[in-house]
Amino acid sequence: MYSLLFRNDISWNLAMALGNLPWAFRALGDLLNESSKTTGPSNIGSSLIFLFASAAAYGGLTAADWAGSAFKAASLFALTSGLPCLFAPAEASKLWEMKGATEMTNGMITGVGVTLTGFGAFQAALAWGDDVITAVGKKAIVDMLSLIKAMYFSPEWASLGISKAAVYFWLILNVVAAYSILVK
């Protein structure tokens, strides 16, 4: 987001590639370190993350003709991965084959769901042609709704002891951002 908002010397393809590289590296690290044996996610889950993120990153870095399709696929994957984490963290924990999941683990998975749905929504808005500012506004709406769900309807997330004041700050910031960007 920073690259697209504040840097004129970085192309859209490069910014989208840079947004996917950390996910690709993390998944590759999980595979190489055999995280599936100790904490998870499963090798299948890490392989899927690596596949979508590395395809989007490679497509963006090389400005390939198919990069836009890779960005769309990666954004849909992030959304479809984030929604179960947000709405059903215990089931998502089983789906991703997380080892030794506790109430706190499920709370953290809810937080991952908040992050992934926001990331997926932002990337999807960009991949389907929205300008950066509009995409930020749409991400703000998704983040706001995700935080409300996590804060008020997720006992697993409450078990983490996250400060409600900090969440209220982000809720207010997201409302202001979404309203100022999307309401004309």
Backbone as a printed PyTorch tensor [residue, N CA C, xyz], in Angstrom:
tensor([[[  0.8350,  -1.1720,   0.0000],
         [  0.0000,   0.0000,   0.0000],
         [  0.8880,   1.2470,   0.0000]],

        [[  1.9280,   1.2410,   0.8320],
         [  2.8400,   2.3830,   0.9000],
         [  3.4270,   2.6730,  -0.4800]],

        [[  3.8630,   1.6130,  -1.1480],
         [  4.4960,   1.7860,  -2.4580],
         [  3.5590,   2.4330,  -3.4510]],

        [[  2.3040,   2.0430,  -3.4340],
         [  1.3520,   2.6050,  -4.3860],
         [  0.9110,   4.0180,  -4.0190]],

        [[  0.8440,   4.3110,  -2.7370],
         [  0.3810,   5.6280,  -2.3140],
         [  1.4590,   6.7030,  -2.3900]],

        [[  2.6880,   6.3580,  -2.0200],
         [  3.6990,   7.3910,  -1.8080],
         [  4.9200,   7.3220,  -2.7280]],

        [[  4.9730,   6.3290,  -3.5820],
         [  6.1500,   6.2030,  -4.4500],
         [  5.7170,   6.2230,  -5.9050]],

        [[  6.1670,   7.1940,  -6.6470],
         [  5.8380,   7.2630,  -8.0680],
         [  6.7590,   6.4000,  -8.9210]],

        [[  7.8530,   5.9460,  -8.3320],
         [  8.8220,   5.1720,  -9.1010],
         [  8.5960,   3.6610,  -9.0110]],

        [[  7.5080,   3.2370,  -8.3740],
         [  7.2140,   1.8110,  -8.2460],
         [  5.9320,   1.5090,  -9.0120]],

        [[  6.0380,   0.5460,  -9.9170],
         [  4.8830,   0.1930, -10.7410],
         [  3.8640,  -0.6020,  -9.9360]],

        [[  2.6550,  -0.6790, -10.4820],
         [  1.5770,  -1.4610,  -9.8760],
         [  2.0040,  -2.9200,  -9.7660]],

        [[  2.5890,  -3.4680, -10.8280],
         [  3.0430,  -4.8620, -10.8130],
         [  4.0660,  -5.1050,  -9.7040]],

        [[  5.0230,  -4.1950,  -9.5750],
         [  6.0520,  -4.3680,  -8.5500],
         [  5.4420,  -4.2690,  -7.1560]],

        [[  4.5400,  -3.3430,  -6.9510],
         [  3.9050,  -3.2050,  -5.6380],
         [  3.1130,  -4.4600,  -5.2730]],

        [[  2.3740,  -5.0070,  -6.2290],
         [  1.6120,  -6.2300,  -5.9680],
         [  2.5610,  -7.4010,  -5.6990]],

        [[  3.6670,  -7.4440,  -6.4170],
         [  4.6590,  -8.5020,  -6.1820],
         [  5.2480,  -8.3840,  -4.7830]],

        [[  5.6000,  -7.1760,  -4.3910],
         [  6.1750,  -6.9680,  -3.0620],
         [  5.1820,  -7.3180,  -1.9570]],

        [[  3.8990,  -7.1150,  -2.2040],
         [  2.8800,  -7.4760,  -1.2280],
         [  2.7280,  -8.9780,  -1.0470]],

        [[  3.0900,  -9.7410,  -2.0530],
         [  2.9580, -11.1930,  -1.9830],
         [  4.2420, -11.8980,  -1.5630]],

        [[  5.3820, -11.2550,  -1.7130],
         [  6.6550, -11.8990,  -1.3640],
         [  6.7420, -12.3760,   0.0860]],

        [[  6.3350, -11.5840,   1.0740],
         [  6.4310, -12.0780,   2.4560],
         [  5.6300, -13.3590,   2.6930]],

        [[  4.4520, -13.4520,   2.0570],
         [  3.6360, -14.6610,   2.2060],
         [  4.3460, -15.8560,   1.5730]],

        [[  4.9540, -15.6350,   0.4010],
         [  5.6700, -16.7190,  -0.2690],
         [  6.8640, -17.1730,   0.5700]],

        [[  7.6240, -16.2120,   1.0980],
         [  8.7990, -16.5650,   1.9110],
         [  8.3990, -17.2920,   3.1880]],

        [[  7.3260, -16.8300,   3.8210],
         [  6.8690, -17.4870,   5.0470],
         [  6.4540, -18.9300,   4.7770]],

        [[  5.6960, -19.1310,   3.7060],
         [  5.2530, -20.4920,   3.3640],
         [  6.4410, -21.3770,   2.9990]],

        [[  7.3890, -20.8270,   2.2710],
         [  8.5870, -21.5980,   1.9230],
         [  9.3630, -21.9540,   3.1860]],

        [[  9.4620, -21.0150,   4.1190],
         [ 10.1310, -21.2940,   5.3960],
         [  9.4310, -22.4000,   6.1640]],

        [[  8.0910, -22.3650,   6.1730],
         [  7.3390, -23.4340,   6.8380],
         [  7.6220, -24.7800,   6.2030]],

        [[  7.7050, -24.8140,   4.8830],
         [  7.9770, -26.0770,   4.1940],
         [  9.3970, -26.5700,   4.4680]],

        [[ 10.3710, -25.6710,   4.3820],
         [ 11.7740, -26.0670,   4.5870],
         [ 12.0660, -26.4430,   6.0380]],

        [[ 11.3920, -25.7780,   6.9740],
         [ 11.5970, -26.0610,   8.3920],
         [ 10.6840, -27.1620,   8.9180]],

        [[  9.8870, -27.7270,   8.0290],
         [  8.9670, -28.8060,   8.3780],
         [  8.0560, -28.4270,   9.5480]],

        [[  7.5040, -27.2420,   9.4880],
         [  6.6050, -26.7520,  10.5310],
         [  5.3830, -27.6390,  10.7010]],

        [[  5.0210, -28.3590,   9.6510],
         [  3.8350, -29.2210,   9.7280],
         [  3.9860, -30.3060,  10.7890]],

        [[  5.2200, -30.6440,  11.1340],
         [  5.4540, -31.6800,  12.1450],
         [  5.3160, -31.1570,  13.5690]],

        [[  5.4800, -29.8440,  13.7540],
         [  5.4870, -29.3080,  15.1150],
         [  4.2870, -28.4040,  15.4190]],

        [[  4.0460, -27.4090,  14.5790],
         [  2.9830, -26.4510,  14.8680],
         [  1.9330, -26.3700,  13.7740]],

        [[  2.3230, -26.5710,  12.5580],
         [  1.4260, -26.4010,  11.4220],
         [  1.7320, -25.0820,  10.7400]],

        [[  1.1340, -24.7580,   9.6600],
         [  0.0850, -25.4940,   8.9870],
         [  0.6150, -26.7200,   8.2670]],

        [[ -0.2990, -27.4840,   7.6850],
         [  0.0810, -28.6910,   6.9650],
         [  0.9430, -28.3280,   5.7640]],

        [[  1.6330, -29.3050,   5.2460],
         [  2.4330, -29.0750,   4.0410],
         [  1.5460, -28.6810,   2.8650]],

        [[  0.3440, -29.2300,   2.8210],
         [ -0.5850, -28.8590,   1.7450],
         [ -0.9530, -27.3760,   1.8730]],

        [[ -1.2660, -26.9420,   3.0960],
         [ -1.6010, -25.5360,   3.3130],
         [ -0.4490, -24.6130,   2.9620]],

        [[  0.7480, -24.9470,   3.4220],
         [  1.9150, -24.1210,   3.1060],
         [  2.2030, -24.1250,   1.6150]],

        [[  1.9950, -25.2690,   0.9680],
         [  2.2320, -25.3610,  -0.4760],
         [  1.2460, -24.4850,  -1.2450]],

        [[ -0.0150, -24.4630,  -0.7950],
         [ -1.0130, -23.6130,  -1.4570],
         [ -0.6730, -22.1320,  -1.2920]],

        [[ -0.3090, -21.7530,  -0.0720],
         [  0.0850, -20.3520,   0.1600],
         [  1.2680, -20.0040,  -0.7250]],

        [[  2.2610, -20.8770,  -0.7570],
         [  3.4520, -20.6420,  -1.5750],
         [  3.0800, -20.5400,  -3.0560]],

        [[  2.2170, -21.4240,  -3.5200],
         [  1.8240, -21.4270,  -4.9260],
         [  1.1820, -20.1050,  -5.3300]],

        [[  0.1590, -19.6730,  -4.5990],
         [ -0.5470, -18.4440,  -4.9700],
         [  0.3400, -17.2090,  -4.8050]],

        [[  1.0370, -17.1200,  -3.6700],
         [  1.8540, -15.9260,  -3.4000],
         [  3.0560, -15.8430,  -4.3310]],

        [[  3.7180, -16.9540,  -4.5890],
         [  4.9010, -16.9050,  -5.4570],
         [  4.4990, -16.6610,  -6.9120]],

        [[  3.3540, -17.2040,  -7.3520],
         [  2.8890, -16.9200,  -8.7160],
         [  2.5950, -15.4290,  -8.8710]],

        [[  1.9190, -14.8410,  -7.8740],
         [  1.6200, -13.4090,  -7.9380],
         [  2.9070, -12.5820,  -7.8810]],

        [[  3.8200, -12.9760,  -7.0110],
         [  5.0850, -12.2350,  -6.8950],
         [  5.9010, -12.3420,  -8.1790]],

        [[  6.0380, -13.5410,  -8.7120],
         [  6.8160, -13.7290,  -9.9410],
         [  6.1660, -12.9960, -11.1080]],

        [[  4.8350, -13.1370, -11.2200],
         [  4.1360, -12.4400, -12.2990],
         [  4.3250, -10.9370, -12.2260]],

        [[  4.2680, -10.3950, -11.0120],
         [  4.4570,  -8.9600, -10.8430],
         [  5.8840,  -8.5130, -11.0950]],

        [[  6.8470,  -9.2870, -10.6000],
         [  8.2550,  -8.9140, -10.7760],
         [  8.6800,  -8.9500, -12.2390]],

        [[  8.1030,  -9.8710, -12.9960],
         [  8.4800, -10.0000, -14.4090],
         [  7.5140,  -9.2610, -15.3300]],

        [[  6.4720,  -8.6390, -14.7660],
         [  5.4340,  -7.9430, -15.5420],
         [  4.8490,  -8.8690, -16.6040]],

        [[  4.6210, -10.1090, -16.2170],
         [  4.0750, -11.1050, -17.1340],
         [  2.6490, -10.7430, -17.5400]],

        [[  2.2500, -11.2090, -18.7100],
         [  0.9010, -10.9420, -19.1950],
         [ -0.1670, -11.5020, -18.2630]],

        [[  0.1360, -12.5700, -17.5760],
         [ -0.8150, -13.2560, -16.7050],
         [ -0.7530, -12.7510, -15.2570]],

        [[  0.0170, -11.7300, -14.9820],
         [  0.1770, -11.2240, -13.6080],
         [ -1.1680, -10.8040, -13.0130]],

        [[ -1.9960, -10.1400, -13.7830],
         [ -3.2980,  -9.7170, -13.2740],
         [ -4.1490, -10.8880, -12.8240]],

        [[ -4.1060, -11.9740, -13.5840],
         [ -4.8460, -13.1820, -13.1930],
         [ -4.2610, -13.7860, -11.9270]],

        [[ -2.9530, -13.7560, -11.8020],
         [ -2.3070, -14.2770, -10.5900],
         [ -2.6730, -13.4320,  -9.3740]],

        [[ -2.7570, -12.1120,  -9.5470],
         [ -3.1530, -11.2400,  -8.4420],
         [ -4.5930, -11.5280,  -8.0260]],

        [[ -5.4720, -11.7440,  -9.0060],
         [ -6.8700, -12.0650,  -8.6950],
         [ -6.9560, -13.3890,  -7.9360]],

        [[ -6.2200, -14.3870,  -8.4110],
         [ -6.2480, -15.7000,  -7.7460],
         [ -5.7020, -15.6000,  -6.3230]],

        [[ -4.6040, -14.8640,  -6.1460],
         [ -4.0100, -14.7140,  -4.8070],
         [ -4.9570, -13.9650,  -3.8710]],

        [[ -5.6570, -12.9610,  -4.3940],
         [ -6.5850, -12.2120,  -3.5400],
         [ -7.7680, -13.0820,  -3.1360]],

        [[ -8.2900, -13.8690,  -4.0550],
         [ -9.3950, -14.7730,  -3.7150],
         [ -8.9490, -15.8480,  -2.7310]],

        [[ -7.7240, -16.3210,  -2.8940],
         [ -7.1960, -17.3000,  -1.9490],
         [ -7.0760, -16.6900,  -0.5530]],

        [[ -6.5810, -15.4550,  -0.4770],
         [ -6.4680, -14.7900,   0.8300],
         [ -7.8430, -14.6120,   1.4610]],

        [[ -8.8190, -14.1840,   0.6730],
         [-10.1700, -14.0150,   1.2080],
         [-10.7750, -15.3410,   1.6600]],

        [[-10.6520, -16.3680,   0.8230],
         [-11.2480, -17.6570,   1.1820],
         [-10.4850, -18.3490,   2.3050]],

        [[ -9.2630, -17.9560,   2.5430],
         [ -8.5190, -18.4760,   3.6960],
         [ -8.8360, -17.6650,   4.9490]],

        [[ -9.0180, -16.3760,   4.7870],
         [ -9.2550, -15.5050,   5.9340],
         [-10.6410, -15.6230,   6.5360]],

        [[-11.6500, -15.8120,   5.7100],
         [-13.0170, -15.8680,   6.2240],
         [-13.2450, -17.0260,   7.1970]],

        [[-12.7950, -18.2500,   6.9050],
         [-12.9610, -19.3160,   7.9090],
         [-12.1900, -19.0230,   9.1980]],

        [[-11.0220, -18.4070,   9.0670],
         [-10.2400, -18.0610,  10.2680],
         [-11.0040, -17.0510,  11.1170]],

        [[-11.6760, -16.1330,  10.4800],
         [-12.4160, -15.0960,  11.1840],
         [-13.7100, -15.6290,  11.7970]],

        [[-14.4400, -16.4360,  11.0490],
         [-15.7640, -16.8640,  11.4930],
         [-15.7950, -18.2050,  12.2180]],

        [[-14.8190, -19.0450,  11.9960],
         [-14.7910, -20.3670,  12.6420],
         [-13.3520, -20.7730,  12.9220]],

        [[-12.6950, -20.0860,  13.8810],
         [-11.2650, -20.3240,  14.0950],
         [-10.9140, -21.7510,  14.5060]],

        [[-11.7460, -22.3910,  15.2980],
         [-11.4390, -23.7670,  15.7100],
         [-11.4590, -24.7020,  14.5050]],

        [[-12.4480, -24.5240,  13.6330],
         [-12.5300, -25.3450,  12.4300],
         [-11.3980, -25.0090,  11.4670]],

        [[-11.0640, -23.7290,  11.3500],
         [ -9.9430, -23.3370,  10.4930],
         [ -8.6410, -23.9330,  11.0100]],

        [[ -8.4920, -23.9780,  12.3230],
         [ -7.3120, -24.5890,  12.9250],
         [ -7.2010, -26.0550,  12.5200]],

        [[ -8.3430, -26.7540,  12.5220],
         [ -8.3410, -28.1600,  12.0850],
         [ -8.0810, -28.2580,  10.5910]],

        [[ -8.7010, -27.3850,   9.8170],
         [ -8.5440, -27.3920,   8.3670],
         [ -7.0720, -27.2110,   7.9770]],

        [[ -6.3830, -26.2880,   8.6500],
         [ -4.9850, -26.0160,   8.3530],
         [ -4.0480, -26.9560,   9.1130]],

        [[ -4.6320, -27.8660,   9.9020],
         [ -3.8840, -28.8780,  10.6540],
         [ -2.8600, -28.2520,  11.6110]],

        [[ -3.3310, -27.2550,  12.3720],
         [ -2.4810, -26.6350,  13.3840],
         [ -2.3450, -27.6170,  14.5500]],

        [[ -1.1590, -27.7330,  15.0770],
         [ -0.8980, -28.6780,  16.1650],
         [ -1.0450, -27.9860,  17.5160]],

        [[ -1.6410, -28.6800,  18.4720],
         [ -1.7450, -28.1710,  19.8410],
         [ -2.5610, -26.9070,  19.9750]],

        [[ -3.6270, -26.7900,  19.1790],
         [ -4.4450, -25.5760,  19.2180],
         [ -5.1740, -25.4550,  20.5530]],

        [[ -5.1320, -24.2660,  21.1220],
         [ -5.8250, -23.9570,  22.3680],
         [ -6.7650, -22.7890,  22.1130]],

        [[ -7.4580, -22.3650,  23.1480],
         [ -8.3220, -21.1880,  23.0290],
         [ -7.5000, -19.9790,  22.5720]],

        [[ -6.2750, -19.8480,  23.0820],
         [ -5.4230, -18.7280,  22.6870],
         [ -5.0110, -18.8630,  21.2220]],

        [[ -4.6980, -20.0860,  20.7860],
         [ -4.3570, -20.3020,  19.3780],
         [ -5.5210, -19.8790,  18.5000]],

        [[ -6.7200, -20.2900,  18.8860],
         [ -7.8980, -19.9230,  18.1000],
         [ -8.1330, -18.4230,  18.1100]],

        [[ -7.8000, -17.7570,  19.1980],
         [ -7.8800, -16.3000,  19.2330],
         [ -6.9150, -15.6670,  18.2460]],

        [[ -5.7090, -16.2210,  18.1840],
         [ -4.7250, -15.7020,  17.2240],
         [ -5.1700, -15.9960,  15.7960]],

        [[ -5.8010, -17.1450,  15.5800],
         [ -6.2980, -17.4680,  14.2440],
         [ -7.4000, -16.4890,  13.8440]],

        [[ -8.2210, -16.0600,  14.7980],
         [ -9.2130, -15.0240,  14.5140],
         [ -8.5060, -13.7540,  14.0390]],

        [[ -7.4190, -13.3850,  14.7040],
         [ -6.6390, -12.2260,  14.2800],
         [ -6.0520, -12.3990,  12.8920]],

        [[ -5.6120, -13.6080,  12.5720],
         [ -5.1280, -13.8980,  11.2200],
         [ -6.2610, -13.7030,  10.2210]],

        [[ -7.4770, -14.1180,  10.6170],
         [ -8.6350, -13.9190,   9.7480],
         [ -8.9110, -12.4490,   9.4820]],

        [[ -8.7820, -11.6250,  10.5190],
         [ -8.9530, -10.1770,  10.3450],
         [ -7.9370,  -9.6540,   9.3300]],

        [[ -6.6980, -10.0590,   9.4950],
         [ -5.6240,  -9.6020,   8.6070],
         [ -5.8120, -10.1010,   7.1790]],

        [[ -6.0830, -11.3940,   7.0400],
         [ -6.2110, -11.9770,   5.7020],
         [ -7.4030, -11.4240,   4.9290]],

        [[ -8.5270, -11.2200,   5.6010],
         [ -9.6770, -10.6870,   4.8770],
         [ -9.4170,  -9.2520,   4.4160]],

        [[ -8.7550,  -8.4640,   5.2630],
         [ -8.3970,  -7.1050,   4.8480],
         [ -7.4040,  -7.1020,   3.7060]],

        [[ -6.3850,  -7.9460,   3.8060],
         [ -5.3840,  -8.0520,   2.7410],
         [ -6.0310,  -8.5300,   1.4480]],

        [[ -6.8570,  -9.5660,   1.5550],
         [ -7.5200, -10.1030,   0.3670],
         [ -8.4500,  -9.0910,  -0.2780]],

        [[ -9.1920,  -8.3550,   0.5470],
         [-10.1040,  -7.3400,   0.0090],
         [ -9.3410,  -6.2240,  -0.6940]],

        [[ -8.2510,  -5.7850,  -0.0890],
         [ -7.4320,  -4.7260,  -0.6950],
         [ -6.8390,  -5.2030,  -2.0100]],

        [[ -6.2670,  -6.3990,  -1.9920],
         [ -5.6480,  -6.9280,  -3.1960],
         [ -6.7040,  -7.1890,  -4.2770]],

        [[ -7.8760,  -7.6810,  -3.8830],
         [ -8.9400,  -7.9210,  -4.8590],
         [ -9.4050,  -6.6080,  -5.4910]],

        [[ -9.5810,  -5.5840,  -4.6740],
         [-10.0040,  -4.2920,  -5.2170],
         [ -8.9970,  -3.7870,  -6.2420]],

        [[ -7.7260,  -3.9190,  -5.9330],
         [ -6.6950,  -3.4990,  -6.8820],
         [ -6.6780,  -4.3910,  -8.1220]],

        [[ -6.7640,  -5.6990,  -7.9100],
         [ -6.6880,  -6.6360,  -9.0280],
         [ -7.8520,  -6.4650,  -9.9990]],

        [[ -9.0110,  -6.0480,  -9.4850],
         [-10.1680,  -5.8530, -10.3540],
         [-10.2980,  -4.4070, -10.8320]],

        [[ -9.2400,  -3.6110, -10.6590],
         [ -9.1650,  -2.3190, -11.3180],
         [ -9.4630,  -1.0770, -10.5150]],

        [[ -9.7140,  -1.1920,  -9.2150],
         [ -9.9250,   0.0200,  -8.4330],
         [ -8.6070,   0.7870,  -8.2950]],

        [[ -8.7220,   2.1000,  -8.1850],
         [ -7.5200,   2.8800,  -7.8980],
         [ -7.1340,   2.6380,  -6.4310]],

        [[ -5.9410,   3.0260,  -6.0750],
         [ -5.3990,   2.7310,  -4.7430],
         [ -6.2560,   3.3280,  -3.6340]],

        [[ -6.6730,   4.5540,  -3.7840],
         [ -7.4430,   5.2220,  -2.7360],
         [ -8.7750,   4.5050,  -2.5170]],

        [[ -9.4670,   4.1550,  -3.6030],
         [-10.7340,   3.4260,  -3.4630],
         [-10.5010,   2.0700,  -2.8090]],

        [[ -9.4150,   1.3960,  -3.1910],
         [ -9.0880,   0.0980,  -2.5910],
         [ -8.8300,   0.2380,  -1.0930]],

        [[ -8.1850,   1.3180,  -0.6830],
         [ -7.9610,   1.5650,   0.7450],
         [ -9.3010,   1.7580,   1.4560]],

        [[-10.2250,   2.4760,   0.8350],
         [-11.5470,   2.6660,   1.4150],
         [-12.2940,   1.3520,   1.5790]],

        [[-12.2350,   0.5070,   0.5760],
         [-12.8990,  -0.7980,   0.6580],
         [-12.2440,  -1.6820,   1.7140]],

        [[-10.9220,  -1.6270,   1.7900],
         [-10.2080,  -2.3840,   2.8280],
         [-10.6190,  -1.8860,   4.2120]],

        [[-10.7980,  -0.5890,   4.3560],
         [-11.1990,  -0.0230,   5.6500],
         [-12.5610,  -0.5640,   6.0840]],

        [[-13.4800,  -0.7240,   5.1430],
         [-14.7960,  -1.2870,   5.4800],
         [-14.6480,  -2.7330,   5.9400]],

        [[-13.8800,  -3.5200,   5.1960],
         [-13.6760,  -4.9270,   5.5570],
         [-12.9660,  -5.0300,   6.9060]],

        [[-11.9450,  -4.2120,   7.1270],
         [-11.2430,  -4.2210,   8.4130],
         [-12.1790,  -3.8460,   9.5600]],

        [[-13.0100,  -2.8350,   9.3390],
         [-13.9470,  -2.4030,  10.3750],
         [-14.9120,  -3.5340,  10.7330]],

        [[-15.5080,  -4.1640,   9.7330],
         [-16.4460,  -5.2580,   9.9870],
         [-15.7500,  -6.4560,  10.6390]],

        [[-14.5290,  -6.7380,  10.2040],
         [-13.7730,  -7.8510,  10.7900],
         [-13.4370,  -7.5870,  12.2510]],

        [[-13.0520,  -6.3560,  12.5570],
         [-12.7380,  -6.0130,  13.9450],
         [-13.9790,  -6.0680,  14.8300]],

        [[-15.1010,  -5.6220,  14.3010],
         [-16.3530,  -5.7040,  15.0730],
         [-16.6890,  -7.1610,  15.3500]],

        [[-16.5700,  -8.0000,  14.3310],
         [-16.8500,  -9.4270,  14.5210],
         [-15.9090, -10.0120,  15.5680]],

        [[-14.6220,  -9.7240,  15.4500],
         [-13.6410, -10.2780,  16.3830],
         [-13.8610,  -9.7640,  17.8060]],

        [[-14.1340,  -8.4870,  17.9430],
         [-14.2340,  -7.8940,  19.2710],
         [-15.5120,  -8.2790,  20.0020]],

        [[-16.6080,  -8.3430,  19.2960],
         [-17.8920,  -8.5650,  19.9620],
         [-18.4590,  -9.9750,  19.8330]],

        [[-17.9790, -10.7280,  18.8740],
         [-18.5870, -12.0330,  18.6160],
         [-17.5920, -13.1830,  18.6010]],

        [[-16.3790, -12.9710,  19.0820],
         [-15.3600, -14.0210,  19.0980],
         [-14.7610, -14.1560,  20.4980]],

        [[-15.2940, -15.0800,  21.2960],
         [-14.7310, -15.2590,  22.6370],
         [-13.2680, -15.7100,  22.5930]],

        [[-12.8780, -16.3810,  21.5120],
         [-11.4740, -16.8070,  21.3800],
         [-10.5520, -15.5870,  21.3140]],

        [[-10.9930, -14.5670,  20.6050],
         [-10.1690, -13.3650,  20.4540],
         [-10.1040, -12.6100,  21.7700]],

        [[-11.2060, -12.6060,  22.4930],
         [-11.2340, -11.9320,  23.7940],
         [-10.2490, -12.5710,  24.7650]],

        [[ -9.9990, -13.8750,  24.6000],
         [ -9.0730, -14.5710,  25.5000],
         [ -7.6360, -14.0840,  25.3640]],

        [[ -7.3380, -13.3420,  24.3120],
         [ -5.9770, -12.8290,  24.1200],
         [ -5.6930, -11.6040,  24.9840]],

        [[ -6.7370, -10.9860,  25.5070],
         [ -6.5510,  -9.8060,  26.3490],
         [ -6.1870,  -8.5580,  25.5690]],

        [[ -6.6520,  -8.4420,  24.3590],
         [ -6.3530,  -7.2780,  23.5230],
         [ -7.1130,  -6.0710,  24.0540]],

        [[ -6.4290,  -4.9510,  24.1270],
         [ -7.0210,  -3.7170,  24.6400],
         [ -8.1570,  -3.2460,  23.7370]],

        [[ -9.3350,  -3.0790,  24.3230],
         [-10.4730,  -2.5830,  23.5440],
         [-10.2330,  -1.1490,  23.0870]],

        [[ -9.5000,  -0.3810,  23.8760],
         [ -9.2170,   0.9990,  23.4850],
         [ -8.4280,   1.0340,  22.1730]],

        [[ -7.4620,   0.1390,  22.0290],
         [ -6.6850,   0.0810,  20.7910],
         [ -7.5710,  -0.3140,  19.6140]],

        [[ -8.4700,  -1.2650,  19.8470],
         [ -9.3730,  -1.6950,  18.7780],
         [-10.3260,  -0.5620,  18.4110]],

        [[-10.8290,   0.1710,  19.4050],
         [-11.7020,   1.3070,  19.1160],
         [-10.9810,   2.3490,  18.2680]],

        [[ -9.7100,   2.5690,  18.5440],
         [ -8.9190,   3.5010,  17.7360],
         [ -8.9380,   3.0670,  16.2730]],

        [[ -8.6660,   1.7690,  16.0160],
         [ -8.6350,   1.2830,  14.6400],
         [-10.0240,   1.2850,  14.0170]],

        [[-11.0460,   1.0020,  14.8210],
         [-12.4120,   1.0700,  14.2960],
         [-12.7470,   2.4890,  13.8380]],

        [[-12.4390,   3.4640,  14.6800],
         [-12.7190,   4.8610,  14.3330],
         [-11.9130,   5.2770,  13.1110]],

        [[-10.6500,   4.8960,  13.0620],
         [ -9.8030,   5.2200,  11.9130],
         [-10.3710,   4.6130,  10.6320]],

        [[-10.8330,   3.3750,  10.7080],
         [-11.4100,   2.7230,   9.5300],
         [-12.7160,   3.3840,   9.1000]],

        [[-13.5580,   3.7740,  10.0530],
         [-14.8060,   4.4660,   9.7120],
         [-14.4960,   5.7880,   9.0160]],

        [[-13.5750,   6.5490,   9.5700],
         [-13.2000,   7.8400,   8.9810],
         [-12.6120,   7.6280,   7.5840]],

        [[-11.7270,   6.6560,   7.4430],
         [-11.1120,   6.3960,   6.1340],
         [-12.1580,   5.9750,   5.1140]],

        [[-12.9960,   5.0210,   5.4820],
         [-14.0080,   4.5390,   4.5310],
         [-14.9760,   5.6540,   4.1470]],

        [[-15.4370,   6.4070,   5.1270],
         [-16.3780,   7.4830,   4.8370],
         [-15.7460,   8.5600,   3.9690]],

        [[-14.5510,   8.9950,   4.3280],
         [-13.9250,  10.0940,   3.5810],
         [-13.5230,   9.6770,   2.1740]],

        [[-13.2940,   8.3930,   1.9670],
         [-12.8820,   7.9320,   0.6340],
         [-14.0780,   7.5510,  -0.2270]],

        [[-15.0270,   6.8280,   0.3420],
         [-16.0650,   6.2220,  -0.4740],
         [-17.3600,   7.0130,  -0.5780]],

        [[-17.6150,   7.9060,   0.3800],
         [-18.8500,   8.6860,   0.3370],
         [-18.5550,   9.9910,  -0.3820]],

        [[-19.2470,  10.1850,  -1.4530],
         [-18.9810,  11.3800,  -2.2730],
         [-20.0540,  12.4130,  -2.0630]]])
